[in-house]
Amino acid sequence: MEKRSIDIFDSTIEYSVMKRAGKCVAVIDSARAQGEKLTVPAMLGDSIVYELGKKSFMGARVKKLEFSEGLTEIGNWAFYGMKRLTEITIPNTVLSFGREIFEKSDKLERIYYGSLKQDETEEKSCEEEQLMRKAYDAKAMLLAAIIVVASDYDLLIQAADISWFTLWDEHVLEYLDIPDETGFSPVLAGGEEDYITNESDIDCHRRLMRCGKVRLCFMRLMNDIYISDKARKRYNEYLESLNINKDYKDAWNYVKRESVNDFSVCQIFDRAGLFKDELVKDMLIDIGEENVELKAFLIGKQGEKVFETDSFSQFDL
């Protein structure tokens, strides 16, 4: 076994070269990656990139990460604590995944597994190709959401067809029914500070669970390809239940944050009945001048209410 390193733009990769089935292969041991995007080539020197070692990209500060075909194995916690990672592309040659490979990589938004390459002998209409692209992109976002929120890796390597989305819904609907206290384990290392961390405070744990469930509901309603009426109804019911239980702020914080990039979350929030008249004023104060489009939407809702009141007042005797 030989140790080597290589620089790729602003990143440095350290790897081991060894023999596998008579071929020289590279096992990436560690990566000091940074910048907007890092594409790891299929070959490092004369060796095929075959495996990512345990914690190999831990803490790497890169936003997008792409691997080439030929990669076969990804070790335990390979992408642990990548705080800037938002998108990753993994080839479908990878069939072996270690434990919790995306643990603590909470900004992850898209996980692309495989590509949209298709059999060139099979002709597809423009509509069919658009549907394939929509399903491929939707799967990337939904896959990232269920892994980050629920640490559910069961759906990683399956194709983005109707059955995949049906299975995703089954997993998430079961997750919505889990009590928010599930998984709570207080950290009692001995110091007073241990009692005020997110991991050791039951209220923080419940809030994080609710926020995760809110994200899953919104993501599915925004990417509603192949969704059943039953699943759609259940996601809306969960969001409506937050209003009833006075936990609407978890959903509101999600809308406030995500509507900057995708305004459709406001429409979902509105359909769930969470824009209560008595709350709109506080919401306007909360967003300040940060989100002009959301602010205009809320002012418009206030205007609708005033118009309704003035119209009905004409019938007063």
Residue pairs with C-beta under 8 A, 6 or more apart in sequence:
1 16
1 17
1 18
2 16
2 17
2 18
3 14
3 15
3 16
3 17
3 29
4 14
4 15
4 16
4 17
4 26
4 44
4 45
5 12
5 13
5 14
5 15
6 12
6 13
6 15
6 44
6 45
7 13
8 38
8 39
8 40
8 41
9 35
9 38
10 33
10 34
10 35
11 31
11 32
11 33
11 34
11 35
11 38
11 60
11 62
12 31
12 32
12 33
13 28
13 30
13 31
13 32
13 33
13 40
13 44
14 28
14 29
14 30
14 31
15 26
15 27
15 28
15 29
15 44
15 47
15 49
16 26
16 27
16 29
16 53
17 24
17 25
17 26
17 45
17 47
18 24
18 25
18 27
19 25
20 50
23 48
24 46
24 47
24 48
25 47
25 48
25 49
25 50
25 51
26 43
26 44
26 45
26 47
26 48
26 49
26 50
26 51
27 50
27 51
27 52
27 53
28 40
28 44
28 49
28 51
28 52
28 53
28 56
28 57
29 53
29 56
30 53
30 55
30 56
30 57
30 58
31 38
31 56
31 57
31 60
32 60
33 57
33 60
33 61
33 62
33 65
34 60
34 61
34 62
35 61
35 62
35 63
36 62
36 63
36 64
37 62
37 63
37 64
37 65
37 66
38 60
38 62
38 64
38 65
38 66
39 66
39 68
40 49
40 65
40 66
40 67
40 68
40 71
41 49
41 68
42 48
42 49
42 68
42 69
42 70
42 71
43 49
48 70
49 67
49 68
49 70
49 71
50 70
50 71
50 72
50 73
51 71
51 72
51 73
51 74
51 75
52 71
52 73
52 74
52 75
52 78
53 75
53 78
54 75
54 76
54 77
54 78
54 98
55 75
55 76
55 77
55 78
55 80
56 75
56 78
57 65
57 78
57 79
57 80
57 82
58 77
58 78
58 79
58 80
58 81
58 82
59 80
59 81
59 82
59 83
60 79
60 82
60 85
61 82
61 83
61 84
62 82
62 84
62 85
63 84
63 85
63 86
63 87
64 85
64 86
64 87
64 88
65 79
65 82
65 85
65 87
65 88
65 89
66 88
66 89
67 89
67 90
67 91
67 94
68 91
69 91
69 92
69 93
70 91
70 93
71 90
71 91
71 93
71 94
72 93
72 94
72 95
72 96
73 94
73 96
73 97
73 98
74 90
74 94
74 96
74 97
74 98
74 101
75 98
75 101
76 98
76 99
76 100
76 101
77 98
77 99
77 100
77 101
77 103
78 98
78 101
79 85
79 88
79 101
79 102
79 105
80 100
80 101
80 102
80 103
80 104
80 105
81 103
81 104
81 105
82 102
82 104
82 105
82 108
83 104
83 105
83 106
83 107
84 107
85 105
85 107
85 108
86 107
86 108
86 109
86 110
87 108
87 109
87 110
87 111
87 112
87 140
88 108
88 110
88 111
88 112
89 112
90 111
90 112
90 113
90 114
91 114
91 115
92 113
92 114
92 115
92 157
94 113
94 157
95 157
97 153
97 156
97 157
100 151
101 153
102 108
102 111
102 147
102 148
103 151
105 148
106 148
108 144
108 147
108 148
109 141
109 144
110 137
110 140
110 141
110 143
110 144
111 140
111 143
111 144
111 147
111 156
112 136
112 140
113 139
113 140
113 143
113 156
113 157
114 159
116 132
116 133
116 136
118 124
118 132
124 132
131 225
134 225
135 160
135 161
135 165
135 225
135 226
136 160
137 223
138 160
138 165
138 223
138 225
139 160
139 164
139 165
141 219
141 223
142 165
142 168
142 219
142 220
142 223
143 155
143 156
145 215
145 216
145 219
146 152
146 155
146 168
146 171
146 172
146 216
147 153
147 156
148 212
149 175
149 212
149 213
149 215
149 216
150 171
150 172
150 175
150 212
150 216
152 171
152 175
154 171
155 164
155 167
155 168
155 171
158 164
158 167
162 226
165 225
165 226
165 227
166 226
166 228
168 220
169 220
169 227
169 228
169 231
172 216
172 220
173 231
173 234
175 213
175 216
176 213
176 216
176 217
176 234
176 238
178 209
180 205
180 206
180 209
180 210
181 202
181 205
181 206
181 209
182 209
183 205
183 209
184 202
184 205
185 199
186 195
186 199
186 200
186 202
187 194
187 197
187 199
187 200
188 194
188 195
188 200
194 200
195 201
197 204
198 204
198 205
198 208
199 205
207 250
210 242
210 247
210 250
211 250
211 253
211 254
213 238
214 239
214 242
214 250
214 251
214 254
215 254
217 235
217 236
217 238
217 239
218 239
218 251
218 254
218 255
218 258
218 265
218 268
220 227
220 231
220 235
221 227
221 232
221 235
221 236
221 268
222 262
222 264
222 265
222 268
224 232
236 271
236 272
239 251
239 268
239 269
239 272
239 274
240 272
240 273
240 274
242 248
242 250
242 251
242 274
243 272
243 273
243 274
243 276
248 274
248 276
248 279
251 269
251 272
251 274
252 269
252 274
252 283
252 286
254 265
255 265
255 266
255 269
255 294
256 286
256 287
256 291
256 294
258 265
259 265
259 266
259 291
259 293
259 294
260 290
260 291
260 294
263 293
263 294
263 297
266 294
266 297
269 275
270 301
275 283
275 298
275 301
277 305
280 298
280 301
280 302
281 302
283 298
284 295
284 298
284 299
287 294
287 295
287 298
289 295
